[in-house]
């Protein structure tokens, strides 16, 4: 209270609760009005005042009125309540009894019967506290939070691009001869994980087309890491595969009797990125002479720069022919429907398994013990490290070559506007460190599920020891998501990038690890500024249409424009560049 310039004529008043007023005697009331004498003039005014209002009932009424007004004030001011409470020790109890949303908990009205006055105080305030606590304690929602959430789920502009696999007349004419040929057969053995095998199968079909040979259903090599012994028909719908490609390449389940005793010519020296002309010059005479050619290790052996018709064929295999087997498709679609029933959902492909940290030359950032596990495995099996062995871990990290850990994924999602109540499906194997490795994500986003969480008892049991089938289920649920983001590149991320583009450019977040990492390491950067920078970095990395031929060596199954997608409103001035 500001001090007045003069102490003259200064009178003090005290607001007192009605319970206290009722307990005061008349003499006590009188003493409340007595103030120290400051001058004879003040005393004269005081005596004059008493002479005018000598009635005791007037003063009782006067004080009662002030007390009543004071009690009303308490209902709108929690601080006043605490200051004037006749039971000061109940302050902490009040805080404990208030629920997180600002309302009194159900047991608020249950007060001690031994103290009727305490119960009366609590009950008398039960209607006013919700309003007070909402105003003073409930955190204000961030401005435009609803707008930010809606932007996160917003799909990119597909610019009118749609699938179009219109083959040339020359290709269609050559197809008649190709599917009728009964003299040449190509056998392939594909290795690696599910999506690595998918890539090799796509290339096998194209190589068979280049050679004019029939393709024997690919043999899946037993996976060295996971020990999966699944065959082609266990993972893919073989009859659908044959039917879709019936006008392009003849697919047979096994060698015919005319070639069953033929010893296939095995070739292991196919160079990386071999062109169609190289394949014809090195393999065509041999396959004509021997009748059967066996190829192994097709990973990245076929060039990504092909004539337009062969690029379209690659898209046809990847996006149409390679459909998962009905049992896998059934389970995957059921899990996707269960996710969809919860609302729009984000799918994360988390690359946090032990073998990923070992192969990439990176560290999980969990603890010294986990780092030692990774380093020890890498020393014992140096052949697992994939490329750039002369780089240190820190150099790899700064170059954007390491998978994001759970904390980095969490910060990235928050910066990009993912709402706290976002529904998240996470795909991938068991992370090194188990569930503790996922804590940063699960603490921030509580609606966090994987296939085991969604499946009914026994639903996944038939596929329990088949890693490729489990990966296929993850692929299906991720493909159906509203938003997809991988924590690292890899074959599944690349396959889904192309699949989502081909489906109309469904949102796909590509983390710009190399450019965003310095900002992750800058602890002095305010959160608002960090979020602004991260959003700006990813403005053009959300699954928008991207022309493949703008960069040499891009895979058409990852960037299907312009060979496999077209738009009436967009010309393709560079389309002929792919006709090589």
C-alpha positions, 0 to 999 in steps of 0.5 A, a space after each residue: 500500500 502506497 504511503 500518503 504524503 500526510 499522516 493526518 486523518 489516517 484511519 486503518 481498517 481490518 477485514 475479519 472473517 465472520 467466524 471470528 467476528 461472532 466469537 469476539 466480545 463487545 469490548 474486543 470489538 471496541 478495541 479493534 477501533 482504537 488507534 494510537 493518539 497522534 494529536 489533540 486535533 485527531 482526538 477531538 475528531 475521534 470523540 466527535 465521531 463517537 458522539 455521532 455514532 454511539 449505538 453498539 448495534 451500529 458497530 456490530 452491523 458495520 463490522 459484520 458488513 466488512 467481514 462479509 465483504 472480506 469473505 466474498 473476496 476470499 472466494 476469488 483470491 486464493 492468496 487471500 484465502 491462505 493469508 486469512 485462513 484460521 488453519 494455516 497448516 491446511 495450505 499444503 493439504 489444499 495443494 495435495 487435494 487439487 487435481 491436475 486439471 485445477 478441480 478439487 479431487 473427489 475426496 476434497 469434500 471428505 474432511 475430518 469429522 473432528 473438526 467441523 470448522 475445517 470441513 466447512 471451510 473446504 466445502 464452502 470453497 469447493 465451487 470457487 476453487 476450480 475457477 481460481 486454480 484454472 486461472 492461476 495454475 493451469 498452464 496456458 496452451 501454446 499459441 497456434 498449437 492446433 494449427 501446428 498439429 494440423 500442419 504436421 499431418 498435412 500432406 505435401 502437394 503432389 502437383 497432380 502426378 499420378 502413376 503412368 506405365 505406358 510402354 512404347 510400341 517397340 517394347 510391347 512388340 518385343 514382349 511377344 517374342 520374349 514371353 514365348 521363348 523356351 530356350 533361355 532361363 535365368 536363375 538368381 540367388 538373392 541375399 540380405 534382409 527383406 528390402 535388400 532382397 526386394 531390390 535384387 528381385 526387381 533387378 533380376 526381372 529387368 536382367 531377364 528382360 534384357 536377355 530375353 530369358 524366362 526367370 525362375 522364381 528367385 531363390 532366397 538365401 538363408 539370412 546370415 544374421 537372422 537365420 530366416 529360411 523363408 522361401 519366395 512364396 512364404 513372403 510374396 504372392 507368387 501367382 500374383 507376381 507371375 500374372 502381373 509380369 506375364 506380358 513382360 517376362 515369363 516367370 516359372 516356378 522351376 526349370 523345365 525337364 528339358 533343362 533340369 540336367 543342364 549345369 547352369 553357368 554361374 557368374 559372380 563377377 558382375 560389376 557394380 552398375 552394369 549397363 544393359 549393353 554390358 549385360 548383353 555382351 557378357 551374358 547373352 552368348 553364354 545363356 544361349 549356348 548353355 540354356 541356363 545362367 545363374 547369378 548371385 550377389 545382384 545387389 546394385 549390380 544393375 545400373 540405375 540409368 536405364 532406358 525409359 521402358 526398363 525404368 517403367 518395368 522396374 516400377 511395375 515390379 516394385 509397386 505392382 508385382 511384389 505383393 506380400 503373401 495373403 497371410 502376411 498381408 492379412 495380419 499387416 492390414 489388421 494392425 494398420 486398421 487398429 492404428 487407424 482406429 486411434 486416429 492419424 498416425 506416424 510410422 517411425 522406422 527406428 534403426 537402433 539394433 546392435 548390428 546397425 550400430 556395429 555396421 555403421 561404425 556409430 555409437 548408440 549414446 546410451 552408456 559406456 557399457 553399451 558403447 563397449 559392446 558395440 566396439 568389441 563386436 566391431 573389433 571381432 568382426 571388422 568385415 561388418 563395418 560398411 565403408 569409410 573405415 578410416 573415419 572416426 565415430 565423431 566424423 561419421 556423426 558430423 557427416 550424417 552417416 549415423 542413425 538417430 537415437 531416440 533422443 534425437 528423434 524426439 527433438 526432431 519430431 517436436 521441432 517439426 510440430 508433432 503433437 504430444 498426443 500423436 499416435 506413433 507406430 515404430 517399426 524395427 528390431 529390438 533396439 540395443 538397450 531394450 526399452 530403456 533405449 526408447 525412453 526419450 520417445 515414450 516419455 514425450 509421446 505416450 501413444 507408442 506402439 509396435 506390432 507386438 502391442 497391437 497384435 492379439 494373443 497368438 496372432 504373430 506366433 506363426 511368424 515369430 522366428 521369421 525376421 523377413 516376415 516380421 519386416 514385411 508386417 512393419 512395411 505394411 503398417 508403415 505404408 498405410 501411415 499418414 506420415 513416415 520417418 526413418 531414423 536412418 536411410 537403408 533399404 526399407 526407407 528407400 523402398 517406402 519413399 518410392 512407394 509413398 511417392 507412387 501412391 500420391 506423395 504421402 508425407 515422408 520426412 527425410 531427416 537432414 542429419 548432416 545439416 541439423 546436427 550442429 544445432 542439436 549440439 548447441 545447448 545455448 540455442 533457445 527452443 523456439 529458435 531451434 524449432 524454427 531452424 529445424 523446420 526451415 531445414 526440412 521445408 523441402 524434405 517432406 515427400 514433395 515430388 522430386 525429379 529423379 534425373 536431377 541427380 545421376 544414379 538415383 533409383 527410379 523405385 525411390 524417385 519414380 518421376 518422370 519415368 513412372 509418374 506423369 502429370 498433364 500440367 507438368 512437362 518433362 523437358 529432361 525425360 529423354 535423358 534417361 533413354 540410354 
